[in-house]
Amino acid sequence: MSSVDPNAICASVEVAVPAETAFAFMADGLKQDHWALGSMGREALGDGLFRGKSSFDGTDLYIRLESYPDLLLVDYSTGPSPEELVPHVEARIRPGSWLGRDDSVSIVTLTIWRWAEADAEEWEFHLHLWRTEVRLIKGAIERGL
């Protein structure tokens, strides 16, 4: 029996910047090029829409970001075309004080919601991918990218 949650996968990381700085990074669709392995070579298409290529199979992935600065939350709708976007991914940023730490740090939590076509093997792959991507997020934010 797999220990992978059948509905959603979350991964989080502490970053050595205030929450507002981490949020600005996560809400920038072009900066995803530093961490979103399923959508590299990111280009802006206008109106909050972006396109990148999967590092795994070379297919195009379209992404639309909706950011909520008051909540420190970013929703990412993704799909194979602009007409097929589904809100599968979200990033939530919390100030360090929310977890009893100093506000010079923050916590970035990345969540992906399972889509109907995801078989067990692909879903488990995303568990490992998410853990890797939060480490890429940490490195990019802390390097000031």
N, C-alpha and C positions, 0 to 999 in steps of 0.2 A: 504494500500500500504506500503510495507516495505521500510525502509530507507537504507537498505544494498546495497552497490554498487554491481551491477550484474556481474562485471568483475574482480575486485580485491579488496582485503582488506589490508589495511596498518595500522600499529600501530607503534608508536615510543615512545622512552623514553630517557631522559637525564641520562647519567651515569657519575659518578665522577672519570673518568679516561681519559687520552688522547685518541684520535682516534686510534692510532696505537695499543694501549693496547686492546681496544674494538674490533678492527678488528682481532687481534690474537685470541681472545676468540671465536669470531663468525666463524672463519675459521678453528677451531679445531673440527673435527667430533666427537671426544670422549667427548668434553665439552658440546655437545648438550644434553648429558644425564642429565644435570642440568636444562634444560628448555623445551626440545621438548617432550611434553606430549604424542604425537602420536608415539614416538620412544624412549622408555626407555630401560635401560640395554644395552646400545650401545656397539657394538663390531666392531673392525676394521677387514675388510676382505682383505685388501691390495688394492693397486692401487687407493686410494681415495674412496673406496667403504666401506660402513658401513651397519650394520643391527641392528635394535632395535625392540622392541615389543610395540604395542599400549597399553597405559594405559586404553583405553576405551573398546577394544574388544579382546586384546591379539594377534592380527594378527601381522605377521612380516611386517616390512617396510624397504625397502632398500633405501639407500641414497648415492648419489655421490656428493661430493663438488668440485666446481671449484672456486678458489679464485683469485682475481685480486688486489694485494696489492697497485698498483699505483692508483686504483680507489676506494679503500676501499670498495669493493663489493664482496659478496660471492653469488654464485648461487648454489642452492640445487636441484638436480634432485631426484625425489622420485618415488617409485612404489612398487608393490607387489613382484617383482622379479628383478634381475639385468638386465634382457632383456627388462623390461617394464618401464624404468625410463623416467620421463618427467620433464622438468625444471619448476616446479610450484612455487618455493619459492626463494626469494632473501633477502639478508640483505645488507643494505647500511649504512655505517658509515660516519658521517660528523663531522669534528672538531667543537668545540664550537664556534670558531670565524666565521664560516660559517653562524651562526645565531646570531651574535653580542654578543656572550658570550666568556668567557675565554677558551683558549685551554687546560686547565686542566680538562675540561669536554668535552664530545662528545655526539652525538645523534645517537642512533641505531634505524633504521627503518626496520621493517620486513614487507614484502609484500608476499601475496599468490595470485596467479592467479587462477581464477576459472577453474575447469576441467569440461568436458562435462557431466560427470555422477553426478555432485553435484546437488541434488535437493534443493529446497528453505530451507527446515529445516536444512539440513546438512550445507549449506552455511551460514545460520545465526548462527549456532553453531560455525563455524570457526571465525566469527566476535568476539564472546566472548572469544574463545580460544586464538586468537591473542593478545587481550588486556591482558589476563592473562600471556601469555608466555613472553611478553616484560617486565612485572614486575619480572618474574623469571630471565630473562636475567640480568636486573639491579641488583638484589640481588646477583646473582652469580658473576658477574663482580666486583662489589664493595666489595665483601668478598674475592676477590683474588683467586677464584677457577680456 
